[in-house]
Amino acid sequence: MKIGFYNPYFDSFGGGERYTLTLASHWSKHHDVSIFWDDSSVLTKSEQRFGIDLSKVKVTPNFFLVDNSISKAIQTSRFDLIFFLSDGSIPFSLATYNILHFQVPFGLVSTTPLHLSRINVIICNSVFTLENLDVQLRKKAAVIYPPTDMIEGLSTDKKSKIILSIGRFTSVHTAKKQKELIDAFISIESTLKGWRLILAGGLLASDTEYFAKLQTRIRGHSIDLFPNISHSEIIRLYKIATIYWHAAGFGESEAQYMEHFGISTVEAMSAGAVPIVYRGGGQVEIVKDDENGFLWNTRDQLCEKTCSLVKDPTRLSVFSKLATQTSKKYTAKVFTDAFDDLLIRLKR
């Protein structure tokens, strides 16, 4: 099959891009696969960021940026299948099959009956996203959880005294709330003797002012910021981290500003880091409070649960194993098998 992937955010190198490119890589083993983009270097950068083999994926000029609707329609008709990651709208396509993917639970999606009629199936990255999606789209929607790296971490007695959080450094509403995590750690730093907080993730030029403010805030504290580090370095941090913090959605009320799933949470769990994450969005589908990790609503709860766990090495070890077991539900194979099954159903 000739398959195209449209994602307007390929150069953001976030969870949606990883979702899209993991599937592109998988299908490129047996199909003619292209991504619609105007800079071929995006594949090399994506391989470095995500550790995905994209050697068989091609780059096709992004004709979706052209204003001529007729020209775009003709271009799409040349594909057997197009996978779209939605930015809150639904592009028109004459491809034989069309899959529309939502990473964000848009409550109102710009579309027309004609556009929607060309979509065979809508895939969401979590139940949270599906349940908060525009009601007119839900009848066509299903959930396929994102693929995550299964990382073999160290045993708890060999791990470092590190609390880790992974996420893009940005001040917009989708932020991972790094400032709030920094403030929380500083408030209990005197209790957590020998522990460090490490925040790592992508950093775009547009967010350097926000990052500079974080750098100023951490001075004199046991906190490290690692922007734009390699995939291999992120894996290393997962392996040595003992606890994983996540705060996206904290202080927010709208669904689109919550954590829609939580890939980094699952990856940390696979490496044996115990998750202590905000009770909201898709995180509650992954972490069950006091069963395989911990959920919190307030900063005080985050601090209290962290300190309690640090003081109980036996409990920490038990929850580390439970976290690892849970992570196995979200492997890349589970992800690609689900899409292979979907492709078979579409072609029947």
C-alpha positions as CSV (number, residue, x, y, z in Angstrom):
1,M,0.0,0.0,0.0
2,K,1.0,3.6,-0.5
3,I,0.6,5.3,2.9
4,G,1.0,8.9,3.8
5,F,1.3,10.5,7.3
6,Y,0.2,14.0,7.9
7,N,1.2,15.7,11.2
8,P,1.5,19.5,11.4
9,Y,3.8,19.2,14.4
10,F,6.6,16.9,13.1
11,D,9.3,19.4,14.2
12,S,7.9,19.6,17.8
13,F,9.3,16.1,18.5
14,G,6.6,15.4,21.1
15,G,4.4,12.4,22.0
16,G,2.2,12.9,19.0
17,E,5.1,12.8,16.7
18,R,6.5,9.7,18.3
19,Y,3.1,8.0,18.0
20,T,2.9,8.9,14.3
21,L,6.5,8.0,13.4
22,T,6.5,4.7,15.3
23,L,3.6,3.6,13.1
24,A,5.2,5.0,10.0
25,S,8.4,3.1,10.8
26,H,6.4,-0.1,11.4
27,W,4.4,0.1,8.2
28,S,7.4,1.1,6.1
29,K,8.7,-2.5,6.5
30,H,6.0,-3.7,4.2
31,H,4.5,-0.6,2.5
32,D,5.5,2.5,0.6
33,V,5.4,5.1,3.4
34,S,5.9,8.9,3.2
35,I,5.4,11.8,5.6
36,F,4.2,15.1,4.3
37,W,6.9,17.7,5.3
38,D,9.1,20.2,3.5
39,D,12.4,19.6,5.4
40,S,13.9,16.1,5.0
41,S,16.2,16.6,8.0
42,V,13.1,16.1,10.2
43,L,13.6,12.3,9.8
44,T,17.2,12.4,11.0
45,K,16.3,14.6,14.0
46,S,13.4,12.3,14.8
47,E,15.6,9.2,14.8
48,Q,18.0,10.9,17.2
49,R,15.2,12.1,19.5
50,F,13.1,9.0,19.6
51,G,15.4,6.1,18.7
52,I,13.1,5.1,15.8
53,D,14.3,3.5,12.6
54,L,13.0,5.7,9.8
55,S,15.4,4.6,7.1
56,K,12.5,3.3,4.9
57,V,10.3,6.3,5.4
58,K,10.3,9.0,2.7
59,V,9.6,12.7,2.8
60,T,7.0,14.1,0.4
61,P,6.4,17.9,0.0
62,N,3.6,19.0,2.3
63,F,0.9,19.7,-0.2
64,F,-1.6,20.3,2.6
65,L,0.0,23.8,3.0
66,V,-1.2,24.7,-0.5
67,D,-4.3,26.9,-0.7
68,N,-5.7,25.1,-3.8
69,S,-8.3,22.6,-2.5
70,I,-8.6,20.8,-5.8
71,S,-4.9,20.3,-6.1
72,K,-4.8,18.9,-2.5
73,A,-7.7,16.5,-3.2
74,I,-6.0,15.2,-6.4
75,Q,-2.7,14.6,-4.4
76,T,-4.5,12.7,-1.7
77,S,-6.2,10.4,-4.3
78,R,-2.8,9.0,-5.1
79,F,-2.6,7.3,-1.7
80,D,-4.2,4.1,-0.5
81,L,-4.3,5.4,3.1
82,I,-3.5,8.6,4.8
83,F,-3.0,8.9,8.6
84,F,-3.9,12.4,9.9
85,L,-2.9,13.8,13.3
86,S,-5.6,16.4,13.9
87,D,-4.9,20.0,15.0
88,G,-8.5,20.4,15.8
89,S,-9.7,20.2,12.2
90,I,-10.3,17.4,9.6
91,P,-8.5,17.7,6.3
92,F,-10.4,16.6,3.2
93,S,-9.0,13.4,1.6
94,L,-9.7,11.3,-1.4
95,A,-7.4,8.5,-0.3
96,T,-9.0,5.1,-0.3
97,Y,-8.8,4.9,3.5
98,N,-8.3,7.6,6.0
99,I,-7.4,7.4,9.7
100,L,-7.9,10.4,11.9
101,H,-5.9,10.6,15.1
102,F,-6.5,12.8,18.2
103,Q,-3.8,13.4,20.8
104,V,-5.8,16.3,22.2
105,P,-9.5,16.1,23.4
106,F,-10.9,18.9,21.3
107,G,-14.4,19.6,22.5
108,L,-15.3,21.3,19.2
109,V,-13.7,20.1,15.9
110,S,-14.0,22.1,12.7
111,T,-15.5,19.9,10.0
112,T,-18.3,19.3,7.5
113,P,-20.4,16.2,6.8
114,L,-18.4,15.7,3.5
115,H,-15.0,15.9,5.3
116,L,-16.2,13.5,8.0
117,S,-17.6,11.1,5.6
118,R,-14.2,10.5,4.1
119,I,-12.8,9.3,7.6
120,N,-13.0,5.6,8.1
121,V,-12.0,5.5,11.7
122,I,-10.9,7.9,14.5
123,I,-8.2,6.8,16.9
124,C,-7.6,8.4,20.3
125,N,-4.5,8.0,22.4
126,S,-6.6,7.4,25.6
127,V,-10.0,6.9,27.0
128,F,-9.7,10.4,28.5
129,T,-9.2,11.9,25.0
130,L,-12.1,9.9,23.5
131,E,-14.6,10.8,26.3
132,N,-13.8,14.5,26.0
133,L,-13.7,14.7,22.2
134,D,-16.4,16.4,20.1
135,V,-19.5,14.3,20.6
136,Q,-20.2,14.1,16.8
137,L,-16.9,12.2,16.4
138,R,-17.1,9.7,19.2
139,K,-19.2,7.1,17.3
140,K,-16.3,6.6,14.9
141,A,-13.7,6.6,17.6
142,A,-11.6,3.9,19.4
143,V,-8.5,3.9,21.6
144,I,-5.0,2.7,20.8
145,Y,-2.6,3.6,23.5
146,P,0.7,5.1,22.5
147,P,3.8,2.9,22.2
148,T,6.4,3.2,24.9
149,D,10.0,2.0,25.4
150,M,10.3,-0.9,27.8
151,I,13.4,0.1,29.8
152,E,15.2,-2.3,32.0
153,G,16.0,-0.3,35.1
154,L,18.3,-1.0,38.0
155,S,17.2,-2.8,41.2
156,T,16.0,-0.3,43.8
157,D,19.1,-0.8,45.9
158,K,21.3,0.3,43.0
159,K,19.2,3.2,41.8
160,S,20.3,6.8,42.5
161,K,18.5,9.2,44.8
162,I,16.8,10.9,41.8
163,I,13.3,12.2,41.2
164,L,12.9,12.5,37.5
165,S,10.4,14.3,35.3
166,I,10.4,14.3,31.5
167,G,8.6,16.8,29.4
168,R,9.0,19.7,27.0
169,F,10.1,23.0,28.6
170,T,7.3,25.3,27.7
171,S,5.1,27.9,29.4
172,V,2.0,27.3,27.3
173,H,-1.0,25.5,28.8
174,T,0.3,22.0,27.7
175,A,3.3,22.6,30.0
176,K,4.6,19.9,32.2
177,K,4.5,22.4,35.1
178,Q,8.2,22.3,35.7
179,K,8.1,25.5,37.9
180,E,5.5,23.8,40.2
181,L,7.7,20.7,40.5
182,I,10.7,22.8,41.3
183,D,8.8,24.7,44.0
184,A,7.6,21.4,45.5
185,F,11.0,19.9,45.6
186,I,12.5,23.0,47.2
187,S,9.9,22.9,49.9
188,I,11.0,19.4,51.0
189,E,14.7,19.5,50.0
190,S,15.9,19.7,53.6
191,T,14.0,16.4,54.3
192,L,15.2,14.6,51.2
193,K,18.9,14.6,52.1
194,G,21.1,13.5,49.2
195,W,18.2,13.5,46.7
196,R,18.1,15.4,43.4
197,L,15.3,16.5,41.1
198,I,16.1,16.2,37.4
199,L,13.9,17.8,34.7
200,A,14.6,16.9,31.1
201,G,12.9,17.4,27.8
202,G,12.8,19.3,24.5
203,L,13.4,23.0,24.3
204,L,12.4,25.2,21.3
205,A,13.9,28.6,20.7
206,S,10.5,30.2,21.4
207,D,10.6,28.9,25.0
208,T,14.1,30.0,26.0
209,E,12.8,32.9,28.2
210,Y,10.7,30.4,30.2
211,F,13.7,28.1,30.5
212,A,15.9,31.0,31.7
213,K,13.4,31.7,34.5
214,L,13.6,28.0,35.6
215,Q,17.4,28.2,35.6
216,T,17.3,31.2,37.9
217,R,14.8,29.5,40.2
218,I,17.0,26.4,40.8
219,R,20.2,28.2,41.7
220,G,21.6,26.8,44.9
221,H,19.3,23.8,44.9
222,S,19.8,20.1,44.1
223,I,18.0,20.4,40.8
224,D,19.2,19.8,37.3
225,L,17.7,20.9,34.0
226,F,18.6,19.0,30.8
227,P,17.2,20.5,27.6
228,N,17.3,18.7,24.2
229,I,19.3,15.7,25.4
230,S,19.6,12.6,23.3
231,H,17.2,9.6,23.5
232,S,20.0,7.5,24.9
233,E,20.6,10.0,27.7
234,I,16.9,10.0,28.6
235,I,17.0,6.2,28.8
236,R,19.9,6.4,31.1
237,L,18.0,8.8,33.4
238,Y,15.0,6.5,33.4
239,K,17.2,3.6,34.5
240,I,18.8,5.4,37.5
241,A,15.7,7.3,38.7
242,T,13.9,6.0,41.8
243,I,10.8,8.2,41.7
244,Y,9.0,9.8,38.7
245,W,7.0,13.0,39.1
246,H,4.4,14.3,36.7
247,A,2.3,17.5,37.1
248,A,0.8,18.2,33.8
249,G,-2.9,19.3,34.3
250,F,-2.3,20.6,37.8
251,G,-4.3,23.9,38.2
252,E,-6.1,23.4,34.9
253,S,-9.8,22.9,34.4
254,E,-10.1,22.3,30.6
255,A,-9.6,18.8,29.2
256,Q,-7.3,19.9,26.4
257,Y,-4.8,21.3,29.0
258,M,-4.6,18.0,30.9
259,E,-2.1,15.2,30.3
260,H,-3.9,13.3,27.6
261,F,-2.0,10.0,28.3
262,G,1.4,10.0,29.8
263,I,4.1,8.2,27.7
264,S,6.9,9.3,30.0
265,T,5.1,8.0,33.0
266,V,4.9,4.5,31.5
267,E,8.5,4.6,30.4
268,A,9.6,5.5,33.9
269,M,7.5,2.7,35.3
270,S,9.0,0.2,32.9
271,A,12.4,1.2,34.4
272,G,11.1,0.7,37.9
273,A,10.7,4.3,38.9
274,V,7.7,4.7,41.1
275,P,5.2,7.2,39.7
276,I,3.8,10.0,41.8
277,V,1.6,11.9,39.3
278,Y,-1.2,14.4,39.2
279,R,-4.7,12.9,39.5
280,G,-6.1,14.0,36.1
281,G,-6.3,13.3,32.4
282,G,-5.0,10.0,31.1
283,Q,-2.7,9.5,34.0
284,V,-5.5,7.9,36.0
285,E,-5.7,5.2,33.3
286,I,-2.1,4.3,34.0
287,V,-1.6,4.8,37.7
288,K,-3.9,3.5,40.4
289,D,-3.3,5.2,43.7
290,D,-1.6,3.0,46.3
291,E,-1.6,0.0,43.8
292,N,1.1,0.6,41.3
293,G,2.1,4.2,42.2
294,F,0.5,7.3,43.7
295,L,-1.9,10.1,42.6
296,W,-2.1,13.6,44.1
297,N,-4.4,16.6,43.9
298,T,-2.4,19.2,45.8
299,R,1.3,20.1,46.1
300,D,1.1,19.1,49.8
301,Q,0.0,15.6,48.8
302,L,2.8,15.4,46.2
303,C,5.3,16.3,48.9
304,E,3.8,14.1,51.6
305,K,3.6,11.0,49.4
306,T,7.1,11.5,48.2
307,C,8.6,11.9,51.6
308,S,6.6,8.9,53.0
309,L,7.9,6.7,50.2
310,V,11.5,7.8,50.5
311,K,11.4,6.9,54.2
312,D,10.2,3.3,53.5
313,P,12.7,1.4,51.3
314,T,10.7,-1.8,51.5
315,R,7.5,-0.2,50.2
316,L,9.5,1.6,47.6
317,S,10.9,-1.7,46.3
318,V,7.4,-3.3,46.2
319,F,5.9,-0.4,44.2
320,S,8.9,-0.4,41.8
321,K,8.0,-4.0,40.8
322,L,4.3,-3.2,40.5
323,A,5.0,-0.2,38.3
324,T,7.2,-2.3,36.0
325,Q,4.5,-5.0,35.7
326,T,1.9,-2.4,34.7
327,S,4.0,-0.8,32.0
328,K,4.0,-4.0,29.9
329,K,0.4,-3.2,28.8
330,Y,1.8,-0.4,26.7
331,T,4.6,-1.9,24.6
332,A,5.4,-1.0,21.0
333,K,4.3,-4.4,19.9
334,V,0.9,-4.0,21.5
335,F,0.6,-0.7,19.6
336,T,1.7,-2.0,16.2
337,D,-0.4,-5.1,16.5
338,A,-3.5,-3.0,17.2
339,F,-2.9,-0.9,14.1
340,D,-2.1,-4.0,11.9
341,D,-5.5,-5.4,13.0
342,L,-7.2,-2.1,12.2
343,L,-5.6,-2.1,8.7
344,I,-6.9,-5.6,8.1
345,R,-10.4,-4.6,9.1
346,L,-10.3,-1.5,6.9
347,K,-9.4,-3.6,3.8
348,R,-12.2,-6.2,4.3
